[in-house]
Amino acid sequence: MANYLEYSKTILTKMSFCPQLLNKEYKKAVAKLSALDAKRLNHWIQTQKFASKIRFISRVV
């Protein structure tokens, strides 16, 4: 699902102006991604300016 990971990054970047939309899209992305890709997404988010707006989800696999 690497393509969905890249798609999620694009969507999250575009939604970064609104914390509510950002968190909604983040939750959808984490639900659809594999555990490894979700971890990659979380790592990527931490490098972005909008990281403070995200309420991180820890998934149990």
Long-range contacts (C-beta under 8 A, 24 or more apart in sequence): 1-32, 1-33, 1-34, 1-37, 2-37, 4-29, 4-32, 4-33, 4-37, 5-33, 5-37, 5-40, 5-41, 8-32, 8-33, 8-41, 9-41, 9-44, 12-45, 12-48, 12-50, 13-48, 13-50, 16-48, 16-49, 16-50, 16-53, 19-53, 22-50, 22-53, 22-54, 23-53, 23-54, 23-55, 26-54, 26-55, 26-57, 27-57, 30-57, 30-59, 35-59, 35-61
